Amino acid sequence: MTTASNPAQQARAEAIFKKKELRAVEGRQAMQEYEAGVAAERAKTIRLRELRLSRDADAAMLPPPAAKTSASKSSARKTSASKPSVRKPSASKSSASKPSAKALKRSA
């Protein structure tokens, strides 16, 4: 049997062909959209990199920040000197302390 002799088979074949053709067209469009998105992302990355490098170059050309005055240094010393330094005793475990749960399981 040929497709030309049976109109139902011919209609089915045309529907399958149209569906495949539509998928091919949609696939090309999707690929174009994807590639456009990738190109836009690359362009944005390049633009941002240029801005960052420009900003960093401008920052490198600026003089370093001015040193703090001696009055502010002495006030910082006064505040830290007025607070007494208290040492906390270290909580070291000695061998006389209770054995751990793991050690108890091993010995049982």
Phi and psi in radians as a Rosetta constraint file:
Dihedral C 1 N 2 CA 2 C 2 CIRCULARHARMONIC -1.792 0.35
Dihedral N 2 CA 2 C 2 N 3 CIRCULARHARMONIC 2.792 0.35
Dihedral C 2 N 3 CA 3 C 3 CIRCULARHARMONIC -1.234 0.35
Dihedral N 3 CA 3 C 3 N 4 CIRCULARHARMONIC -0.419 0.35
Dihedral C 3 N 4 CA 4 C 4 CIRCULARHARMONIC -1.264 0.35
Dihedral N 4 CA 4 C 4 N 5 CIRCULARHARMONIC -0.481 0.35
Dihedral C 4 N 5 CA 5 C 5 CIRCULARHARMONIC -1.385 0.35
Dihedral N 5 CA 5 C 5 N 6 CIRCULARHARMONIC -0.431 0.35
Dihedral C 5 N 6 CA 6 C 6 CIRCULARHARMONIC -2.007 0.35
Dihedral N 6 CA 6 C 6 N 7 CIRCULARHARMONIC 1.920 0.35
Dihedral C 6 N 7 CA 7 C 7 CIRCULARHARMONIC -1.103 0.35
Dihedral N 7 CA 7 C 7 N 8 CIRCULARHARMONIC -0.546 0.35
Dihedral C 7 N 8 CA 8 C 8 CIRCULARHARMONIC -1.178 0.35
Dihedral N 8 CA 8 C 8 N 9 CIRCULARHARMONIC -0.734 0.35
Dihedral C 8 N 9 CA 9 C 9 CIRCULARHARMONIC -1.168 0.35
Dihedral N 9 CA 9 C 9 N 10 CIRCULARHARMONIC -0.673 0.35
Dihedral C 9 N 10 CA 10 C 10 CIRCULARHARMONIC -1.148 0.35
Dihedral N 10 CA 10 C 10 N 11 CIRCULARHARMONIC -0.717 0.35
Dihedral C 10 N 11 CA 11 C 11 CIRCULARHARMONIC -1.121 0.35
Dihedral N 11 CA 11 C 11 N 12 CIRCULARHARMONIC -0.714 0.35
Dihedral C 11 N 12 CA 12 C 12 CIRCULARHARMONIC -1.125 0.35
Dihedral N 12 CA 12 C 12 N 13 CIRCULARHARMONIC -0.758 0.35
Dihedral C 12 N 13 CA 13 C 13 CIRCULARHARMONIC -1.108 0.35
Dihedral N 13 CA 13 C 13 N 14 CIRCULARHARMONIC -0.718 0.35
Dihedral C 13 N 14 CA 14 C 14 CIRCULARHARMONIC -1.140 0.35
Dihedral N 14 CA 14 C 14 N 15 CIRCULARHARMONIC -0.691 0.35
Dihedral C 14 N 15 CA 15 C 15 CIRCULARHARMONIC -1.114 0.35
Dihedral N 15 CA 15 C 15 N 16 CIRCULARHARMONIC -0.738 0.35
Dihedral C 15 N 16 CA 16 C 16 CIRCULARHARMONIC -1.111 0.35
Dihedral N 16 CA 16 C 16 N 17 CIRCULARHARMONIC -0.745 0.35
Dihedral C 16 N 17 CA 17 C 17 CIRCULARHARMONIC -1.102 0.35
Dihedral N 17 CA 17 C 17 N 18 CIRCULARHARMONIC -0.765 0.35
Dihedral C 17 N 18 CA 18 C 18 CIRCULARHARMONIC -1.115 0.35
Dihedral N 18 CA 18 C 18 N 19 CIRCULARHARMONIC -0.683 0.35
Dihedral C 18 N 19 CA 19 C 19 CIRCULARHARMONIC -1.121 0.35
Dihedral N 19 CA 19 C 19 N 20 CIRCULARHARMONIC -0.759 0.35
Dihedral C 19 N 20 CA 20 C 20 CIRCULARHARMONIC -1.128 0.35
Dihedral N 20 CA 20 C 20 N 21 CIRCULARHARMONIC -0.715 0.35
Dihedral C 20 N 21 CA 21 C 21 CIRCULARHARMONIC -1.126 0.35
Dihedral N 21 CA 21 C 21 N 22 CIRCULARHARMONIC -0.738 0.35
Dihedral C 21 N 22 CA 22 C 22 CIRCULARHARMONIC -1.094 0.35
Dihedral N 22 CA 22 C 22 N 23 CIRCULARHARMONIC -0.740 0.35
Dihedral C 22 N 23 CA 23 C 23 CIRCULARHARMONIC -1.088 0.35
Dihedral N 23 CA 23 C 23 N 24 CIRCULARHARMONIC -0.690 0.35
Dihedral C 23 N 24 CA 24 C 24 CIRCULARHARMONIC -1.126 0.35
Dihedral N 24 CA 24 C 24 N 25 CIRCULARHARMONIC -0.757 0.35
Dihedral C 24 N 25 CA 25 C 25 CIRCULARHARMONIC -1.131 0.35
Dihedral N 25 CA 25 C 25 N 26 CIRCULARHARMONIC -0.792 0.35
Dihedral C 25 N 26 CA 26 C 26 CIRCULARHARMONIC -1.116 0.35
Dihedral N 26 CA 26 C 26 N 27 CIRCULARHARMONIC -0.624 0.35
Dihedral C 26 N 27 CA 27 C 27 CIRCULARHARMONIC -1.121 0.35
Dihedral N 27 CA 27 C 27 N 28 CIRCULARHARMONIC -0.749 0.35
Dihedral C 27 N 28 CA 28 C 28 CIRCULARHARMONIC -1.113 0.35
Dihedral N 28 CA 28 C 28 N 29 CIRCULARHARMONIC -0.732 0.35
Dihedral C 28 N 29 CA 29 C 29 CIRCULARHARMONIC -1.116 0.35
Dihedral N 29 CA 29 C 29 N 30 CIRCULARHARMONIC -0.747 0.35
Dihedral C 29 N 30 CA 30 C 30 CIRCULARHARMONIC -1.087 0.35
Dihedral N 30 CA 30 C 30 N 31 CIRCULARHARMONIC -0.716 0.35
Dihedral C 30 N 31 CA 31 C 31 CIRCULARHARMONIC -1.144 0.35
Dihedral N 31 CA 31 C 31 N 32 CIRCULARHARMONIC -0.703 0.35
Dihedral C 31 N 32 CA 32 C 32 CIRCULARHARMONIC -1.106 0.35
Dihedral N 32 CA 32 C 32 N 33 CIRCULARHARMONIC -0.745 0.35
Dihedral C 32 N 33 CA 33 C 33 CIRCULARHARMONIC -1.111 0.35
Dihedral N 33 CA 33 C 33 N 34 CIRCULARHARMONIC -0.716 0.35
Dihedral C 33 N 34 CA 34 C 34 CIRCULARHARMONIC -1.096 0.35
Dihedral N 34 CA 34 C 34 N 35 CIRCULARHARMONIC -0.828 0.35
Dihedral C 34 N 35 CA 35 C 35 CIRCULARHARMONIC -1.122 0.35
Dihedral N 35 CA 35 C 35 N 36 CIRCULARHARMONIC -0.636 0.35
Dihedral C 35 N 36 CA 36 C 36 CIRCULARHARMONIC -1.136 0.35
Dihedral N 36 CA 36 C 36 N 37 CIRCULARHARMONIC -0.695 0.35
Dihedral C 36 N 37 CA 37 C 37 CIRCULARHARMONIC -1.125 0.35
Dihedral N 37 CA 37 C 37 N 38 CIRCULARHARMONIC -0.726 0.35
Dihedral C 37 N 38 CA 38 C 38 CIRCULARHARMONIC -1.122 0.35
Dihedral N 38 CA 38 C 38 N 39 CIRCULARHARMONIC -0.744 0.35
Dihedral C 38 N 39 CA 39 C 39 CIRCULARHARMONIC -1.124 0.35
Dihedral N 39 CA 39 C 39 N 40 CIRCULARHARMONIC -0.699 0.35
Dihedral C 39 N 40 CA 40 C 40 CIRCULARHARMONIC -1.129 0.35
Dihedral N 40 CA 40 C 40 N 41 CIRCULARHARMONIC -0.692 0.35
Dihedral C 40 N 41 CA 41 C 41 CIRCULARHARMONIC -1.149 0.35
Dihedral N 41 CA 41 C 41 N 42 CIRCULARHARMONIC -0.721 0.35
Dihedral C 41 N 42 CA 42 C 42 CIRCULARHARMONIC -1.104 0.35
Dihedral N 42 CA 42 C 42 N 43 CIRCULARHARMONIC -0.754 0.35
Dihedral C 42 N 43 CA 43 C 43 CIRCULARHARMONIC -1.090 0.35
Dihedral N 43 CA 43 C 43 N 44 CIRCULARHARMONIC -0.730 0.35
Dihedral C 43 N 44 CA 44 C 44 CIRCULARHARMONIC -1.119 0.35
Dihedral N 44 CA 44 C 44 N 45 CIRCULARHARMONIC -0.742 0.35
Dihedral C 44 N 45 CA 45 C 45 CIRCULARHARMONIC -1.083 0.35
Dihedral N 45 CA 45 C 45 N 46 CIRCULARHARMONIC -0.750 0.35
Dihedral C 45 N 46 CA 46 C 46 CIRCULARHARMONIC -1.107 0.35
Dihedral N 46 CA 46 C 46 N 47 CIRCULARHARMONIC -0.760 0.35
Dihedral C 46 N 47 CA 47 C 47 CIRCULARHARMONIC -1.110 0.35
Dihedral N 47 CA 47 C 47 N 48 CIRCULARHARMONIC -0.779 0.35
Dihedral C 47 N 48 CA 48 C 48 CIRCULARHARMONIC -1.160 0.35
Dihedral N 48 CA 48 C 48 N 49 CIRCULARHARMONIC -0.644 0.35
Dihedral C 48 N 49 CA 49 C 49 CIRCULARHARMONIC -1.102 0.35
Dihedral N 49 CA 49 C 49 N 50 CIRCULARHARMONIC -0.750 0.35
Dihedral C 49 N 50 CA 50 C 50 CIRCULARHARMONIC -1.096 0.35
Dihedral N 50 CA 50 C 50 N 51 CIRCULARHARMONIC -0.729 0.35
Dihedral C 50 N 51 CA 51 C 51 CIRCULARHARMONIC -1.107 0.35
Dihedral N 51 CA 51 C 51 N 52 CIRCULARHARMONIC -0.740 0.35
Dihedral C 51 N 52 CA 52 C 52 CIRCULARHARMONIC -1.117 0.35
Dihedral N 52 CA 52 C 52 N 53 CIRCULARHARMONIC -0.782 0.35
Dihedral C 52 N 53 CA 53 C 53 CIRCULARHARMONIC -1.127 0.35
Dihedral N 53 CA 53 C 53 N 54 CIRCULARHARMONIC -0.669 0.35
Dihedral C 53 N 54 CA 54 C 54 CIRCULARHARMONIC -1.122 0.35
Dihedral N 54 CA 54 C 54 N 55 CIRCULARHARMONIC -0.770 0.35
Dihedral C 54 N 55 CA 55 C 55 CIRCULARHARMONIC -1.089 0.35
Dihedral N 55 CA 55 C 55 N 56 CIRCULARHARMONIC -0.760 0.35
Dihedral C 55 N 56 CA 56 C 56 CIRCULARHARMONIC -1.148 0.35
Dihedral N 56 CA 56 C 56 N 57 CIRCULARHARMONIC -0.669 0.35
Dihedral C 56 N 57 CA 57 C 57 CIRCULARHARMONIC -1.151 0.35
Dihedral N 57 CA 57 C 57 N 58 CIRCULARHARMONIC -0.704 0.35
Dihedral C 57 N 58 CA 58 C 58 CIRCULARHARMONIC -1.132 0.35
Dihedral N 58 CA 58 C 58 N 59 CIRCULARHARMONIC -0.696 0.35
Dihedral C 58 N 59 CA 59 C 59 CIRCULARHARMONIC -1.170 0.35
Dihedral N 59 CA 59 C 59 N 60 CIRCULARHARMONIC -0.588 0.35
Dihedral C 59 N 60 CA 60 C 60 CIRCULARHARMONIC -1.231 0.35
Dihedral N 60 CA 60 C 60 N 61 CIRCULARHARMONIC -0.478 0.35
Dihedral C 60 N 61 CA 61 C 61 CIRCULARHARMONIC -1.440 0.35
Dihedral N 61 CA 61 C 61 N 62 CIRCULARHARMONIC -0.313 0.35
Dihedral C 61 N 62 CA 62 C 62 CIRCULARHARMONIC -1.270 0.35
Dihedral N 62 CA 62 C 62 N 63 CIRCULARHARMONIC 2.595 0.35
Dihedral C 62 N 63 CA 63 C 63 CIRCULARHARMONIC -1.208 0.35
Dihedral N 63 CA 63 C 63 N 64 CIRCULARHARMONIC 2.699 0.35
Dihedral C 63 N 64 CA 64 C 64 CIRCULARHARMONIC -1.115 0.35
Dihedral N 64 CA 64 C 64 N 65 CIRCULARHARMONIC 2.738 0.35
Dihedral C 64 N 65 CA 65 C 65 CIRCULARHARMONIC -1.079 0.35
Dihedral N 65 CA 65 C 65 N 66 CIRCULARHARMONIC 2.589 0.35
Dihedral C 65 N 66 CA 66 C 66 CIRCULARHARMONIC -1.122 0.35
Dihedral N 66 CA 66 C 66 N 67 CIRCULARHARMONIC 2.566 0.35
Dihedral C 66 N 67 CA 67 C 67 CIRCULARHARMONIC -1.220 0.35
Dihedral N 67 CA 67 C 67 N 68 CIRCULARHARMONIC 2.617 0.35
Dihedral C 67 N 68 CA 68 C 68 CIRCULARHARMONIC -1.216 0.35
Dihedral N 68 CA 68 C 68 N 69 CIRCULARHARMONIC 2.611 0.35
Dihedral C 68 N 69 CA 69 C 69 CIRCULARHARMONIC -1.291 0.35
Dihedral N 69 CA 69 C 69 N 70 CIRCULARHARMONIC 2.823 0.35
Dihedral C 69 N 70 CA 70 C 70 CIRCULARHARMONIC -1.189 0.35
Dihedral N 70 CA 70 C 70 N 71 CIRCULARHARMONIC -0.454 0.35
Dihedral C 70 N 71 CA 71 C 71 CIRCULARHARMONIC -1.144 0.35
Dihedral N 71 CA 71 C 71 N 72 CIRCULARHARMONIC -0.701 0.35
Dihedral C 71 N 72 CA 72 C 72 CIRCULARHARMONIC -1.260 0.35
Dihedral N 72 CA 72 C 72 N 73 CIRCULARHARMONIC -0.544 0.35
Dihedral C 72 N 73 CA 73 C 73 CIRCULARHARMONIC -1.191 0.35
Dihedral N 73 CA 73 C 73 N 74 CIRCULARHARMONIC -0.724 0.35
Dihedral C 73 N 74 CA 74 C 74 CIRCULARHARMONIC -1.204 0.35
Dihedral N 74 CA 74 C 74 N 75 CIRCULARHARMONIC -0.587 0.35
Dihedral C 74 N 75 CA 75 C 75 CIRCULARHARMONIC -1.214 0.35
Dihedral N 75 CA 75 C 75 N 76 CIRCULARHARMONIC -0.570 0.35
Dihedral C 75 N 76 CA 76 C 76 CIRCULARHARMONIC -1.182 0.35
Dihedral N 76 CA 76 C 76 N 77 CIRCULARHARMONIC -0.646 0.35
Dihedral C 76 N 77 CA 77 C 77 CIRCULARHARMONIC -1.174 0.35
Dihedral N 77 CA 77 C 77 N 78 CIRCULARHARMONIC -0.686 0.35
Dihedral C 77 N 78 CA 78 C 78 CIRCULARHARMONIC -1.112 0.35
Dihedral N 78 CA 78 C 78 N 79 CIRCULARHARMONIC -0.735 0.35
Dihedral C 78 N 79 CA 79 C 79 CIRCULARHARMONIC -1.189 0.35
Dihedral N 79 CA 79 C 79 N 80 CIRCULARHARMONIC -0.681 0.35
Dihedral C 79 N 80 CA 80 C 80 CIRCULARHARMONIC -1.306 0.35
Dihedral N 80 CA 80 C 80 N 81 CIRCULARHARMONIC -0.502 0.35
Dihedral C 80 N 81 CA 81 C 81 CIRCULARHARMONIC -1.325 0.35
Dihedral N 81 CA 81 C 81 N 82 CIRCULARHARMONIC -0.478 0.35
Dihedral C 81 N 82 CA 82 C 82 CIRCULARHARMONIC -1.323 0.35
Dihedral N 82 CA 82 C 82 N 83 CIRCULARHARMONIC -0.345 0.35
Dihedral C 82 N 83 CA 83 C 83 CIRCULARHARMONIC -1.544 0.35
Dihedral N 83 CA 83 C 83 N 84 CIRCULARHARMONIC 2.148 0.35
Dihedral C 83 N 84 CA 84 C 84 CIRCULARHARMONIC -1.282 0.35
Dihedral N 84 CA 84 C 84 N 85 CIRCULARHARMONIC 2.454 0.35
Dihedral C 84 N 85 CA 85 C 85 CIRCULARHARMONIC -1.575 0.35
Dihedral N 85 CA 85 C 85 N 86 CIRCULARHARMONIC 2.157 0.35
Dihedral C 85 N 86 CA 86 C 86 CIRCULARHARMONIC -2.017 0.35
Dihedral N 86 CA 86 C 86 N 87 CIRCULARHARMONIC 2.239 0.35
Dihedral C 86 N 87 CA 87 C 87 CIRCULARHARMONIC -1.639 0.35
Dihedral N 87 CA 87 C 87 N 88 CIRCULARHARMONIC 2.349 0.35
Dihedral C 87 N 88 CA 88 C 88 CIRCULARHARMONIC -1.539 0.35
Dihedral N 88 CA 88 C 88 N 89 CIRCULARHARMONIC 2.425 0.35
Dihedral C 88 N 89 CA 89 C 89 CIRCULARHARMONIC -1.158 0.35
Dihedral N 89 CA 89 C 89 N 90 CIRCULARHARMONIC 2.457 0.35
Dihedral C 89 N 90 CA 90 C 90 CIRCULARHARMONIC -1.329 0.35
Dihedral N 90 CA 90 C 90 N 91 CIRCULARHARMONIC 2.435 0.35
Dihedral C 90 N 91 CA 91 C 91 CIRCULARHARMONIC -1.708 0.35
Dihedral N 91 CA 91 C 91 N 92 CIRCULARHARMONIC 1.304 0.35
Dihedral C 91 N 92 CA 92 C 92 CIRCULARHARMONIC -1.565 0.35
Dihedral N 92 CA 92 C 92 N 93 CIRCULARHARMONIC 2.490 0.35
Dihedral C 92 N 93 CA 93 C 93 CIRCULARHARMONIC -1.515 0.35
Dihedral N 93 CA 93 C 93 N 94 CIRCULARHARMONIC 2.306 0.35
Dihedral C 93 N 94 CA 94 C 94 CIRCULARHARMONIC -1.731 0.35
Dihedral N 94 CA 94 C 94 N 95 CIRCULARHARMONIC 2.937 0.35
Dihedral C 94 N 95 CA 95 C 95 CIRCULARHARMONIC -1.227 0.35
Dihedral N 95 CA 95 C 95 N 96 CIRCULARHARMONIC -0.278 0.35
Dihedral C 95 N 96 CA 96 C 96 CIRCULARHARMONIC -1.467 0.35
Dihedral N 96 CA 96 C 96 N 97 CIRCULARHARMONIC -0.079 0.35
Dihedral C 96 N 97 CA 97 C 97 CIRCULARHARMONIC -1.282 0.35
Dihedral N 97 CA 97 C 97 N 98 CIRCULARHARMONIC 2.979 0.35
Dihedral C 97 N 98 CA 98 C 98 CIRCULARHARMONIC -1.109 0.35
Dihedral N 98 CA 98 C 98 N 99 CIRCULARHARMONIC 2.488 0.35
Dihedral C 98 N 99 CA 99 C 99 CIRCULARHARMONIC -1.258 0.35
Dihedral N 99 CA 99 C 99 N 100 CIRCULARHARMONIC 2.685 0.35
Dihedral C 99 N 100 CA 100 C 100 CIRCULARHARMONIC -1.300 0.35
Dihedral N 100 CA 100 C 100 N 101 CIRCULARHARMONIC 2.934 0.35
Dihedral C 100 N 101 CA 101 C 101 CIRCULARHARMONIC -1.110 0.35
Dihedral N 101 CA 101 C 101 N 102 CIRCULARHARMONIC -0.602 0.35
Dihedral C 101 N 102 CA 102 C 102 CIRCULARHARMONIC -1.121 0.35
Dihedral N 102 CA 102 C 102 N 103 CIRCULARHARMONIC -0.766 0.35
Dihedral C 102 N 103 CA 103 C 103 CIRCULARHARMONIC -1.140 0.35
Dihedral N 103 CA 103 C 103 N 104 CIRCULARHARMONIC -0.633 0.35
Dihedral C 103 N 104 CA 104 C 104 CIRCULARHARMONIC -1.161 0.35
Dihedral N 104 CA 104 C 104 N 105 CIRCULARHARMONIC -0.671 0.35
Dihedral C 104 N 105 CA 105 C 105 CIRCULARHARMONIC -1.129 0.35
Dihedral N 105 CA 105 C 105 N 106 CIRCULARHARMONIC -0.699 0.35
Dihedral C 105 N 106 CA 106 C 106 CIRCULARHARMONIC -1.137 0.35
Dihedral N 106 CA 106 C 106 N 107 CIRCULARHARMONIC -0.689 0.35
Dihedral C 106 N 107 CA 107 C 107 CIRCULARHARMONIC -1.343 0.35
Dihedral N 107 CA 107 C 107 N 108 CIRCULARHARMONIC -0.346 0.35
